[in-house]
Amino acid sequence: MKIMILCGHGKDGSSYDPGAIGCGYKEAEETIKYGNLIAKYLRQYASVDVYEGNMYHYLFETGHTYDFTKYDYVLECHMNAAANASGHGTEIFVTTHEKEITVEQAIMKRLSKYFTLRDNDAVFDGVKRYNWGVINAIKTQDKVSSALLELCFITNQADMTIYANSLEAICKDIAEGIAEGFQLSASGSTVKVPSNAPVAKPVTSDKKSIETIAREVMNGAWGNGSDRANRLTAAGYDYQAVQAKVNELYGMPSASKPVSTKKSNAQIALEIYNGTCSDPRWSDWGNGGTRVSRLQQAGYDPVAVQAEVNKLF
Ligand SMILES: [Zn+2]
């Protein structure tokens, strides 16, 4: 897992963008400070690069000169600001192209210990949708999942007092939220999951593994046909995934990946490039470890496919 932390504002080509200013702080200095602190804690779980400066320049003004394809996730760090000093709270943005937001929800759940969550849709999780220039370019050009964090309001004294007093804990929580969202384990941990082993579901419920449920299905515990599908779905399980596991355990070829329809690595690479997926189990091939796992499940060689993807850029 390779993650890039972008520290918003600051050095921008030959110029300097201070970002927002408030309560005696300058945004461009704080994003470097807190971006590096997140990286310090996140390095227990992943390989992390930090970019101190405005990436906008390299994505747009000088052409697409920065390559994000080697990363699995990019977090762009900012502090919010408002003309009215009472504006406060935390929010994180993902682009409208992002299908899964478990990582961002895990970050925000932890940040709600410190700051008020700001939200504008049906799910009150602090995650918003907006195609900000940098994260949108990273997602659409390099197909890498990205998010933009507005940690708190630099113009709000109460927010900044919490920020100053709890900065280490806040950044540790952000790193642990990312780790939880991606199901990463600390390198020194004794519970480290081998890279080729199935990854456990997020610790948000006491759900059983797909295989356990599949075996229950085979023992008749979940009924048949649409009754089975409805009951599994109502219990929070992915019916397609369970059924595929049942077929696998019965030694049947999975209906969703007949050998005869297997595509060439170049065709799969094009699907990755276009953000589509011919395998009905997923709406896209994902990024990073998700992509590797999905390609393997569908019977493709992730290394060979990635080599074809690289040719497209
Ligand atoms: Zn900013």
Boltz pocket constraint, residues with backbone or C-beta under 6 A from the ligand:
constraints:
  - pocket:
      binder: B
      contacts: [[A, 8], [A, 9], [A, 19], [A, 20], [A, 27], [A, 77], [A, 78], [A, 79]]
      max_distance: 6.0
